[in-house]
Amino acid sequence: MPEIQDIFNKVRLNSLSPAQAKAFNMIRHCRTAKLGHHAEVCTECGSVEVAYNSCRNRHCPKCQHSIQEQWVESQMSKLLPVGYFHLVFTIPQQLNTLVFQNQRLLYSILIQSAGHTVIELAKDPKFLGATAGVTSVLHTWGQNLSFHPHVHCIIPGGGLSNDGLRFVCSSKKFFIPVKVISKKFRGKFLDLLEQSYTEGKLEFFNEASKLAFKYNFQELIDSVYRLKWVVFCRKPFKSPGHVVRYLGRYTHRVAISNSRIQSFNGHTVRFSWKDYKDKSKSKEMTLAADEFTRRFLLHVLPDKFIKIRHYGLLCSRNIRTKLSKCMRLTGSKPLVAAIKKPMKTCRSCGSSQLIPFIVNHYSSAIP
C-alpha cells in the first residue's frame, strides 16, 4: 500500500515555512540512508541486524507509536476511578484565516479558553462545586484534510470540593450544560483575541490585511459573537481503562494515517474519509499529489508548540497535592500500564540477547 512518504518523494513544493519544510524533508527521509543507521548484534549467534534511523518528527505517521506508548504510560498513574467525559470545542470557520496566520498565539488561546472554561464552571456550586481536571488535545484537521482547528478535552467525572475536604462525583451525564459551556468558551476566546489585537500581537496578511483596521476587526468580532459556537459532548467512557485506550490512539494522531491512503499513481492520491455532515458516511476523495501534500502540511504545528496540555487537578503543580488527595479520598490505586511491549528477537535464531552495535555510517561493510 502507498504511504505518505511515497507521495512526498514525488512532489516538489515551494514557499514552505521552516516548520513545514523540516517536517516535509524528515518524513521523506524517515528510515532511509539519509538519516543514518544503527545496528544490533545477537550474542547467541553473532548475526548483525542493521536498521535505518527514524526521523522522530511528530507529524510523521511512522514515528508516533513508541512516543504514544510512553505518553500513555505516564498518564496511567493519574486516572481516577470515575467515569470520564469527552468534549470537543470548535470555533467558527470565519476565524480560520486569522488563526492560520497567527498559529502559535491563537492555538494557545484556543486550548487555554477550552480548559479554563471547564475549570471555572466546575467550581460553580450550581454545577459541581469542585476543582475538576482537564486534558486538552489540539487537532487542526478535518477528515478531508481541510483546516479545522478544534480542541478535544478529556475530563474526569468529579473533582476536589472547593473546601478541599471531599471528592465530589458528578452525575452520569456531563455536569455542565453544553449551552453554558459554549457561551463561556465564546466569551473567553473572543476576550483574549481582542486583548491580543489591542496589544499588537496579531499579524495580518493577504485577504486578512483589512483586519488590521480596528473597524473591520471589531466587525469580525461582533459577527462571530452573534453565532452559536459548537461544543459537542460525546458519550462518556465506560471506565478509566477505556480512557487510556482512547488516549493511546488519539493524542498522537497526525492529519492522516497511511492506512487511509487507498492508492497513488504518481500524480493523484485517493484516500478514505468520514463525512460527519452526512451521518458519518465513509467516502473516498481523490486529490492531485501536490494538493494532498499542501493540505497535509497545513497541519504542521509551530516548532516546539505544546499541543497537549493539562488543567485543574491534572496540571503539574496540582499532581502531588490535589490529585493525590483525590486518589486517597476515592481509594484509588495507580493503574499499571496495560501496554505490552513486544520483545525484540534475533531474526536468525530467535534469541532476545541483542546489544547495540556501532556501525560506521560511511562504510558499506559491517566489520
ABEGO torsion letter per residue (X at the ends): XBBAAAAAAABBBBGBBAAAAAAAAAAAABGBAAAEBBBBBBAAAGBBBBBBBBAGBAABAAAAAAAAAAAAAAAAAABBBBBBBBBBBBBBAAAAAAAAABAAAAAAAAAAAAAAAAAAAAABAAAAGBBBBBBBBBBABBAAGBBBBBBBBBBBBEBBBAAGABBBBBBABBABBAAAAAAAAAAAAAAAAAAAAAAGABBBBEAAAAAABAAAAAAAAAAAAABBBBBBBBBBBABAAAAAAAAAAAAABBABBAAABABBAGABBBBBBBBAABGGBBBBBBBBAAAAAAAAAAABBBBGBBABBBBEAABAAAAABAAAAAAAAAGBBBBBBABBBBBBBBAAAGBABBBBBBBBAABABBX
